[in-house]
Amino acid sequence: MLDAALWDALSRPENLTLIGTILSLLVFSAFFSSSETALTAASRVRMHAAEKDGDKRATIVTKLMNMRERLLGGILLGNNLVNILASVLTTALFTNLFGAGGVALAAATGVMTILILIFAEVLPKTYAITQPDKLALIVSRPILWIIRILAPIVTVVQVIVNGVLRLFGMDTNASAWTAADEIRGAVDLHLQEGGVAKRARDQIYGVLEIGELTIEEVMIHRKNLNMVDVNASPEQIIKDVLASGHTRLPIYKEDTDNVIGVLHIKDLLKAMSRASGDISSIDIKKFAREPWFVPETTSVVKQLRAFQQKREHFALVVDEYGALMGVVTLEDILEEIVGDIQDEYDEELSGVNRLKDGGAIVRGDVAVRDLNRAMDWKLPDEEAVTIAGLVIHESQTIPIVGQTFAYHGYRFEILTRTRNQIQSLRVTKTFEPDQRAG
């Protein structure tokens, strides 16, 4: 008897209309939910590629992604409107069926919670997340029209939201992430998943970071330079050049700060050939090349362009007082992108000896950037170029042998020191707080 009465009540035209309207509103709710997920999860890169191929829908998707506040505001407003209206109509339907009272309200609440959760939220969003790009292209046009229609209301909502956030000191226009940060994050994720090799990751990082470097950070320091004394005998000069293993060497007179030229080994070989075996007659001042001095604050990108324009591979780096700081070569800059480039004359010793416990014995003059690449560490390199410089900067002292420090999640133990220079140290990861440990 009850079933027949309930069926008769459901068959009434006004109740059938309510049921049809509620189901339609649930479809709209599913549309808004799937659109939100698709348009926020779609790949900007693939949309850009589709846009270049002439897909007008991709242009609309890109436009929507560039106005995220209005996009989210419009979708959420539309979604809430249809959900609230569906809930109101469901309450009216159950009131018609069971009469006014708590039973109708409880039944309407339970039914709508289940329907909205499953069919208007979880199901459409699950589908959208599996193929966001495809769905974003499909929903782009109707969403754009909906946002335009709801624009006045969305604008008012945005003003209120931004005003409230500012009351709490939040800047809605600030963004801590840059495009480079997003690329780094994506590459790191693919590295963990095995889709990108570590060497490829390092090369991508090198391209992203090269614009932030100065030549001071990539140059060969003066203490590691091989230089030629112009007053030395030709025989000694030839021995020094052969022992260095380098193609170009600075030439100095009396003082290593007084660089008067650059010796290229090809010019030396030509002079030796013309001398017909009489090496003592060779005068390197006659074929020494003009030295090219650049300030240490020059950016690496600017220096790379200068190398290309001047068709040179070698420059001498000086500080603000004109004192020689080191040399920078085209190879030094390229190594920041592609990694270490070794030829048959380069030493195999990199200055980093790995230990079984995950740490390393590191030569003091090893660059922090090179150590990070070799060990896949994240030591800061903003305040110091070398690992010894980092320890001195953080400790604000010149440490003695045996001292240990803990900074940035790493432990540093001084192993050897010559005068005021740290020669080698042991570096290991640690969970100690930043402090001077001993």
Secondary structure as the mmCIF struct_conf table of DSSP 4:
data_model
#
loop_
_struct_conf.conf_type_id
_struct_conf.id
_struct_conf.beg_label_comp_id
_struct_conf.beg_label_asym_id
_struct_conf.beg_label_seq_id
_struct_conf.end_label_comp_id
_struct_conf.end_label_asym_id
_struct_conf.end_label_seq_id
HELX_RH_AL_P HELX_RH_AL_P1 LEU A 2 LEU A 10
TURN_TY1_P TURN_TY1_P1 SER A 11 SER A 11
BEND BEND1 ARG A 12 ARG A 12
HELX_RH_AL_P HELX_RH_AL_P2 PRO A 13 ALA A 41
BEND BEND2 ALA A 42 ALA A 42
HELX_RH_AL_P HELX_RH_AL_P3 ARG A 44 LYS A 52
TURN_TY1_P TURN_TY1_P2 ASP A 53 GLY A 54
HELX_RH_AL_P HELX_RH_AL_P4 LYS A 56 MET A 65
TURN_TY1_P TURN_TY1_P3 ASN A 66 MET A 67
HELX_RH_AL_P HELX_RH_AL_P5 ARG A 68 PHE A 98
BEND BEND3 ALA A 100 GLY A 101
HELX_RH_AL_P HELX_RH_AL_P6 GLY A 102 LEU A 115
HELX_RH_PI_P HELX_RH_PI_P1 ILE A 116 VAL A 122
HELX_RH_AL_P HELX_RH_AL_P7 LEU A 123 THR A 130
BEND BEND4 GLN A 131 GLN A 131
HELX_RH_AL_P HELX_RH_AL_P8 PRO A 132 ILE A 149
TURN_TY1_P TURN_TY1_P4 LEU A 150 LEU A 150
HELX_RH_AL_P HELX_RH_AL_P9 ALA A 151 LEU A 167
TURN_TY1_P TURN_TY1_P5 PHE A 168 GLY A 169
TURN_TY1_P TURN_TY1_P6 THR A 172 ASN A 173
BEND BEND5 ALA A 176 ALA A 176
HELX_RH_AL_P HELX_RH_AL_P10 ALA A 179 GLN A 192
TURN_TY1_P TURN_TY1_P7 GLU A 193 GLY A 194
BEND BEND6 GLY A 195 VAL A 196
HELX_RH_AL_P HELX_RH_AL_P11 LYS A 198 GLU A 209
HELX_RH_3T_P HELX_RH_3T_P1 ILE A 210 GLU A 212
STRN STRN1 THR A 214 THR A 214
HELX_RH_3T_P HELX_RH_3T_P2 ILE A 215 GLU A 217
TURN_TY1_P TURN_TY1_P8 VAL A 218 VAL A 218
BEND BEND7 MET A 219 MET A 219
STRN STRN2 ILE A 220 HIS A 221
HELX_RH_3T_P HELX_RH_3T_P3 ARG A 222 ASN A 224
STRN STRN3 VAL A 228 ASP A 229
TURN_TY1_P TURN_TY1_P9 VAL A 230 ASN A 231
BEND BEND8 ALA A 232 ALA A 232
HELX_RH_AL_P HELX_RH_AL_P12 PRO A 234 SER A 244
BEND BEND9 THR A 247 THR A 247
STRN STRN4 ARG A 248 TYR A 252
BEND BEND10 LYS A 253 ASP A 255
TURN_TY1_P TURN_TY1_P10 THR A 256 ASP A 257
STRN STRN5 VAL A 259 HIS A 264
HELX_RH_AL_P HELX_RH_AL_P13 ILE A 265 ARG A 274
TURN_TY1_P TURN_TY1_P11 ALA A 275 GLY A 277
HELX_RH_3T_P HELX_RH_3T_P4 ILE A 279 SER A 281
HELX_RH_AL_P HELX_RH_AL_P14 ILE A 284 PHE A 287
HELX_LH_PP_P HELX_LH_PP_P1 ALA A 288 ALA A 288
STRN STRN6 ARG A 289 ARG A 289
HELX_LH_PP_P HELX_LH_PP_P2 GLU A 290 PRO A 291
STRN STRN7 PHE A 293 PRO A 295
TURN_TY1_P TURN_TY1_P12 GLU A 296 THR A 297
STRN STRN8 SER A 299 SER A 299
HELX_RH_AL_P HELX_RH_AL_P15 VAL A 300 LYS A 310
TURN_TY1_P TURN_TY1_P13 ARG A 311 ARG A 311
STRN STRN9 PHE A 314 VAL A 318
TURN_TY1_P TURN_TY1_P14 GLU A 320 TYR A 321
BEND BEND11 GLY A 322 GLY A 322
STRN STRN10 LEU A 324 THR A 329
HELX_RH_AL_P HELX_RH_AL_P16 LEU A 330 VAL A 338
TURN_TY1_P TURN_TY1_P15 GLU A 344 TYR A 345
BEND BEND12 ASP A 346 ASP A 346
BEND BEND13 GLU A 348 GLU A 348
BEND BEND14 GLY A 351 GLY A 351
STRN STRN11 VAL A 352 ARG A 354
TURN_TY1_P TURN_TY1_P16 LYS A 356 ASP A 357
BEND BEND15 GLY A 358 GLY A 358
STRN STRN12 ALA A 360 ARG A 363
TURN_TY1_P TURN_TY1_P17 GLY A 364 ASP A 365
BEND BEND16 VAL A 366 VAL A 366
STRN STRN13 ALA A 367 ALA A 367
HELX_RH_AL_P HELX_RH_AL_P17 VAL A 368 MET A 375
TURN_TY1_P TURN_TY1_P18 ASP A 376 ASP A 376
BEND BEND17 GLU A 382 GLU A 383
BEND BEND18 VAL A 385 VAL A 385
STRN STRN14 THR A 386 THR A 386
HELX_RH_AL_P HELX_RH_AL_P18 ILE A 387 SER A 395
TURN_TY1_P TURN_TY1_P19 GLN A 396 GLN A 396
BEND BEND19 THR A 397 THR A 397
HELX_LH_PP_P HELX_LH_PP_P3 PRO A 399 ILE A 400
TURN_TY1_P TURN_TY1_P20 VAL A 401 GLY A 402
STRN STRN15 THR A 404 TYR A 407
TURN_TY1_P TURN_TY1_P21 HIS A 408 GLY A 409
STRN STRN16 TYR A 410 THR A 418
TURN_TY1_P TURN_TY1_P22 ARG A 419 ASN A 420
STRN STRN17 GLN A 421 LYS A 429
HELX_LH_PP_P HELX_LH_PP_P4 GLU A 432 PRO A 433
BEND BEND20 ASP A 434 ASP A 434
STRN STRN18 GLN A 435 ARG A 436
#
